[in-house]
Amino acid sequence: MNTLILCNSTLGTHEDCITKWAKTAIKPRRLVVLDGTDYNQVVHGTTGSLPFGVADDEAAAGEIVGIDLLGCSNTIKIEAGGTISAGVLLIPGADGKALPMPTAPGKYTCIGLALSSASSGGDVEVLTSLPYPYAITE
């Protein structure tokens, strides 16, 4: 007999991952955010959003999806939304993809450091951090 084991414990604490319900179709290796109306559901992050994790796998709307939490000790592969060079800081981009930190003045949300290079649509290995505000003033 097979037993389904999910990341969420009955005690409400999590180590490196968590499970949530997909509000919309979720693609693997994409940043996710909590849905604004139901904290048990997730959607893809967008530019300027505050993601908390990366989807482990594909999920249709209404299915459970495993999520690797940002800022844990492991590295995570995230789909690149543009050309990324190793050694640059990353921010959330459109449709849950990672982008390199812009050089233009502005306020951004840093999600980690690229440990590999990637082209748009490829995977970048990321040493993630807890998302934090990052301002470029000049």
QUIURDA-V851478 format. One record per pair of residues at least 4 apart in sequence whose ideal C-beta (glycine too) atoms are under 7 Angstrom apart, sorted by the first residue. I is the first residue (numbers start at 1). J is the second residue. If there is no record, write none. Layout:
i=I j=J
i=I j=J
//
This chain:
i=6 j=19
i=7 j=14
i=7 j=17
i=7 j=18
i=7 j=19
i=7 j=66
i=8 j=14
i=8 j=18
i=8 j=19
i=9 j=13
i=14 j=18
i=14 j=69
i=16 j=68
i=16 j=69
i=16 j=72
i=16 j=74
i=17 j=66
i=17 j=67
i=17 j=68
i=17 j=69
i=18 j=53
i=18 j=67
i=18 j=69
i=19 j=64
i=19 j=65
i=19 j=66
i=19 j=67
i=20 j=40
i=20 j=41
i=20 j=42
i=20 j=65
i=20 j=67
i=21 j=40
i=21 j=41
i=21 j=62
i=21 j=64
i=22 j=26
i=22 j=42
i=22 j=59
i=22 j=60
i=22 j=61
i=22 j=62
i=22 j=63
i=22 j=65
i=23 j=35
i=23 j=41
i=23 j=42
i=23 j=43
i=23 j=61
i=24 j=43
i=24 j=61
i=25 j=60
i=25 j=61
i=26 j=30
i=26 j=32
i=26 j=42
i=26 j=44
i=26 j=55
i=26 j=58
i=26 j=59
i=26 j=65
i=27 j=55
i=27 j=58
i=28 j=55
i=28 j=56
i=28 j=57
i=28 j=58
i=29 j=54
i=29 j=55
i=29 j=77
i=29 j=78
i=29 j=79
i=29 j=123
i=30 j=44
i=30 j=54
i=30 j=55
i=30 j=79
i=30 j=95
i=30 j=96
i=30 j=97
i=31 j=44
i=31 j=45
i=31 j=51
i=31 j=54
i=31 j=78
i=31 j=92
i=31 j=96
i=31 j=98
i=32 j=42
i=32 j=43
i=32 j=44
i=32 j=45
i=32 j=51
i=32 j=53
i=32 j=54
i=32 j=55
i=32 j=67
i=32 j=96
i=33 j=42
i=33 j=43
i=33 j=45
i=33 j=49
i=33 j=50
i=33 j=51
i=33 j=52
i=34 j=39
i=34 j=42
i=34 j=52
i=35 j=41
i=35 j=42
i=35 j=43
i=42 j=65
i=42 j=67
i=44 j=95
i=44 j=96
i=45 j=49
i=45 j=51
i=45 j=92
i=45 j=96
i=46 j=92
i=46 j=94
i=47 j=92
i=47 j=93
i=47 j=94
i=48 j=109
i=49 j=92
i=50 j=109
i=50 j=131
i=51 j=70
i=51 j=92
i=51 j=111
i=51 j=131
i=52 j=69
i=52 j=70
i=53 j=67
i=53 j=68
i=53 j=69
i=53 j=70
i=54 j=67
i=54 j=68
i=54 j=76
i=54 j=78
i=55 j=65
i=55 j=67
i=56 j=65
i=56 j=66
i=56 j=67
i=56 j=68
i=57 j=65
i=57 j=66
i=59 j=63
i=59 j=64
i=59 j=65
i=68 j=76
i=70 j=111
i=70 j=128
i=70 j=129
i=70 j=130
i=70 j=131
i=71 j=128
i=71 j=129
i=71 j=130
i=75 j=115
i=75 j=125
i=75 j=126
i=75 j=127
i=76 j=126
i=76 j=128
i=77 j=123
i=77 j=124
i=77 j=125
i=78 j=98
i=78 j=123
i=78 j=124
i=78 j=126
i=79 j=97
i=79 j=121
i=79 j=123
i=80 j=84
i=80 j=97
i=80 j=98
i=80 j=118
i=80 j=119
i=80 j=120
i=80 j=121
i=80 j=122
i=80 j=124
i=81 j=93
i=81 j=94
i=81 j=97
i=81 j=98
i=81 j=99
i=81 j=120
i=82 j=99
i=82 j=100
i=82 j=120
i=83 j=119
i=83 j=120
i=84 j=88
i=84 j=98
i=84 j=100
i=84 j=114
i=84 j=117
i=84 j=118
i=84 j=124
i=85 j=100
i=85 j=114
i=85 j=117
i=86 j=114
i=86 j=115
i=86 j=116
i=86 j=117
i=87 j=114
i=88 j=100
i=88 j=101
i=88 j=114
i=89 j=101
i=89 j=110
i=89 j=113
i=90 j=98
i=90 j=99
i=90 j=100
i=90 j=101
i=90 j=111
i=90 j=112
i=90 j=114
i=90 j=126
i=91 j=99
i=91 j=101
i=91 j=108
i=91 j=109
i=91 j=110
i=91 j=111
i=92 j=98
i=92 j=109
i=92 j=111
i=93 j=97
i=93 j=98
i=93 j=99
i=98 j=111
i=98 j=124
i=98 j=126
i=101 j=108
i=101 j=110
i=101 j=134
i=102 j=106
i=102 j=108
i=104 j=136
i=105 j=136
i=105 j=137
i=105 j=138
i=106 j=136
i=107 j=133
i=107 j=135
i=108 j=134
i=109 j=131
i=109 j=133
i=110 j=129
i=110 j=131
i=110 j=132
i=110 j=134
i=111 j=128
i=111 j=129
i=111 j=131
i=112 j=126
i=112 j=127
i=112 j=128
i=112 j=129
i=113 j=126
i=113 j=127
i=114 j=124
i=114 j=126
i=115 j=125
i=115 j=126
i=115 j=127
i=116 j=124
i=116 j=125
i=118 j=122
i=118 j=123
i=118 j=124
//
